[in-house]
Amino acid sequence: MARLNDEVAALLKEYADLILLTGGNAFRARSYEKAARSVGGHPEDLARLDEDGIHKIPGVGDSTAAKISEYLATKHIAALDKLRAKVPPGVREITAIPTVGPKTAVQLYKQLGITSVDELRAAIAADKVKGLPGLGARAVEKIRAGIEQVSRAGERTLLSTALDLAEELVAAIGAVPGCTRCAYAGSLRRMRETVGDLDILATARDSAPLMAALLDRPEVADVIGSGPTKTSVRTDRGLQIDLRVVPPADWGAALIYFTGSRAHNIKLRGRAVKEGLKLSEYGLFEVESGKKLASRTEKEVYRALGLPVIPPTLREDRGEIEAAADGGLPDLVRLKDLRGDLHTHTDLTDGLASLEAMLEAAAGLGYAYYAVTDHAPNLSMQRMTDDKMLAQRERARALDRSFGGLRVLHGTELNIDPAGDVDWPAEFLAGFDICVASIHSSFTLDRAAQTRRLIRAIENPAVNIIGHLTTRLLDRREPIDVDLDAVFAAAGRTGTALEINASPHRLDLNDEQIMAARRHGVRFAINSDAHSVPQLNNQRFGIATAQRGWLSKDDVINTWSLTRLRAFLRKPAARKDEK
C-alpha cells in the first residue's frame, strides 16, 4: 500500500490540478503542487505528526495543513470533493498526456465533450480535434504520439512501485503460520525497469492459509482465479499478482523457473539436454532413470549443471551462462560499495530539504563523501545567482567533516544548451569540486544536433559527469534522438563519466546502454538525483541497473576513495591545460 505521505501528496497534487482545470488561481495551484512535493518527500511519517509537526513541513501553510488534518481525521477533503464534482475524472487523466495542459483539456471537454483518453484518441482519428484554437496539425500529432506513449507506460508498473508492493506481500504472506519461504520472482527479481505483473513464490505444506492471505489484501480488486497451487488477482491499480505455493523440496528449481527470463531458462534447459538431463520448475532430473538430481536450492540446481549461481539481474541470456561456465562472471557492484552520491539537490533550488538535512541523511547512509549539485542559472525557474551559489559554497566548506567526518563536495548541475554550452564561464566553473551537466530543454532537436550538443558538453574540461543522458522519463517522456555510440566514444576519450540516474522514473542510462558505453572505456557514476531525504535511498535502483549492465565496483567512480575520485575529476583536458 502507498505510504501515507505519498497518499496525501497525491491528493494535494490532484487538488492543484483541479484548481487549474476549473479556472482557479494559478499561483494557488502552484502552492498546493509545491506542498504535495514537500509532503511526499518529507522523511517523517505523517501518521506520527501532530498539527505543529504538519505545519513545520516546508511549503505547508495553514490552509494546506488544515486539509491534511481533515484527511487524517476523516479520510476526506471536502474542498477536493467539491472540485471533483465539477470535472469528470477522465479530464484530469488527459493532462497526463505530454503537451496537453489543463487549458487544452478543458477546451477539449467543453467544445467536444471529451472526458477520457480513449475518447480523445477516437476524436483525433475522426479528425475532430485539428482546427480548435491552438491545435493545428503539428500539435495534434504531438498529442497523438503522447497518447500512445502514455498507453504503453500504463501497461507496465515502475520498478519502485512494484517493489514496494512486493515487499509488503512477501512480508505478509511469509508471516502466515506454515509458510516456510516466500520471495518475489519474475522480472521484478531481475530488477527490470518496469514490471508487467508480480510473481510471488512461497513454500508450505498447506497452501490454503497463504492463498487466503493474498485474497484478503486491501489492494485486491478482482480475483482472476484461485486454487491450491496458484492464485491470481488484480489490484485496484490494474497490476496482476500471481502467488504460487510449491513444496519446500522444490524451492530452488521453482525459483529459477519463475525468476526467468524465458530466454535464460531456455538456454539452461538446452545445457541440461546436452547432459542427458531434464530441467523444469520441479527440479533437475536424469532423463533415462527419472531420478531427481537437484531442486531444493538455486545453488544446488546450478551446481548440478556445472555452473555457479548466476545473479538474477544477469539472467537475460546476454552471455551470462557462457561466462559462468568459463569462470568469467563479473563481480557485480553492490549497494554497500557506494562511498558517496554525486548528484543531489537542496531547497536552494528545487529540492525539499536543507543542505544540513541532506548531509545528515547521507552520513546516516555511511557515505564517506557527498556532493551537493544544485541547478545553475540557465534553468531560470530555479532563480540561481552567482551570489547564492557562492554562499552555498562557503556553507558547504564550513560543514565539511561536520557530519561524522563526511567530506562535502560543492558542485552544480549545469544546463546543456542547444549548442552544447553550459552555464557560467570557465573561471567560475573552476571553483566547483564537481560539475554534472544535463539536458533540461530542447528535447526535439534532430539526431545530429543532439549528438553535437552532448559531445561539446563532454569535451568541456569543467564537465565531470553527464547526467540522465537520454532525458527519458519512463512514465512520461521518450528519450532524445542521439547517436549514442558517438557520445560514448567521446566520453571514453575525454574521461567524462556517464550517470546512471537512480530515480525510478529515469534509470538513465539503461542496462543495454551501460553495456555499450562500457565497451568504449566509459566510467560511470550511480547517482540518486535526490530532491529530498527519502530519495537518497533510490540508489538501490541505480545499483540494480548497473548490475544489469554487468558493472563491477571498479567501473563506478563513486565506489572509489576520495583521493582517486578527485584525481579522476581532473579530466585529461584540464590536466593538459595546466601544463
C-alpha positions, 0 to 999 in steps of 0.5 A: 500500500502507498505510504501515507505521505505519498497518499496525501501528496497525491491528493494535494497534487490532484487538488492543484490540478483541479484548481487549474482545470476549473479556472482557479488561481494559478499561483494557488495551484502552484502552492498546493503542487509545491506542498504535495512535493514537500509532503511526499518527500518529507522523511517523517511519517505523517501518521506520527505528526501532530498539527505543529509537526504538519505545519513545520513541513516546508511549503505547508501553510495553514490552509494546506495543513488544515486539509491534511488534518481533515484527511487524517481525521476523516479520510476526506477533503471536502474542498477536493470533493467539491472540485471533483464534482465539477470535472469528470475524472477522465479530464484530469487523466488527459493532462497526463498526456505530454503537451496537453495542459489543463487549458487544452483539456478543458477546451477539449471537454467543453467544445467536444465533450471529451472526458477520457483518453480513449475518447480523445484518441477516437476524436483525433482519428475522426479528425475532430480535434485539428482546427480548435484554437491552438491545435493545428496539425503539428500539435495534434500529432504531438498529442497523438504520439503522447497518447500512445506513449502514455498507453504503453507506460500504463501497461507496465508498473515502475520498478519502485512501485512494484517493489514496494508492493512486493515487499509488503506481500512477501512480508505478509504472506511469509508471516502466515503460520506454515509458510516456510519461504516466500520471495518475489520472482519474475522480472521484478527479481531481475530488477527490470525497469518496469514490471508487467505483473508480480510473481510471488513464490512461497513454500508450505505444506498447506497452501490454503492459509497463504492463498487466503492471505493474498485474497484478503489484501486491501489492494485486491480488486478482482480475483482472476482465479484461485486454487491450491497451487496458484492464485491470481488477482488484480489490484485496484491499480490494474497490476496482476499478482500471481502467488504460487505455493510449491513444496519446500523440496522444490524451492530452488528449481521453482525459483529459477523457473519463475525468476526467468527470463524465458530466454535464460531458462531456455538456454539452461534447459538446452545445457541440461539436454546436452547432459542427458538431463531434464530441467523444469520448475520441479527440479533437475532430473536424469532423463533415462532413470527419472531420478531427481538430481537437484531442486531444493536450492538455486545453488544446488540446481546450478551446481548440478549443471556445472555452473555457479549461481548466476545473479538474477539481474544477469539472467537475460541470456546476454552471455551470462551462462557462457561466462559462468561456465568459463569462470568469467562472471563479473563481480557485480557492484553492490549497494554497500560499495557506494562511498558517496552520491554525486548528484543531489539537490537542496531547497536552494533550488528545487529540492525539499530539504536543507543542505544540513538535512541532506548531509545528515541523511547521507552520513546516516547512509555511511557515505564517506563523501557527498556532493551537493549539485544544485541547478545553475542559472540557465534553468531560470525557474530555479532563480540561481545567482552567482551570489547564492551559489557562492554562499552555498559554497562557503556553507558547504566548506564550513560543514565539511567533516561536520557530519561524522567526518563526511567530506562535502563536495560543492558542485552544480548541475549545469544546463546543456544548451542547444549548442552544447554550452553550459552555464557560467564561464570557465573561471567560475566553473573552476571553483566547483569540486564537481560539475554534472551537466544535463539536458533540461530543454530542447528535447526535439532537436534532430539526431545530429544536433543532439549528438553535437550538443552532448559531445561539446558538453563532454569535451568541456574540461569543467564537465565531470559527469553527464547526467540522465543522458537520454532525458527519458522519463519512463512514465512520461517522456521518450528519450532524445534522438542521439547517436549514442555510440558517438557520445560514448566514444567521446566520453571514453576519450575525454574521461567524462563519466556517464550517470546512471540516474537512480530515480525510478522514473529515469534509470538513465542510462539503461542496462543495454546502454551501460553495456555499450558505453562500457565497451568504449572505456566509459566510467560511470557514476550511480547517482540518486538525483535526490530532491529530498531525504527519502530519495537518497535511498533510490540508489538501490535502483541505480545499483540494480541497473548497473548490475544489469549492465554487468558493472563491477565496483571498479567501473563506478567512480563513486565506489572509489576513495576520495583521493582517486575520485578527485584525481579522476575529476581532473579530466585529461583536458584540464590536466593538459591545460595546466601544463 
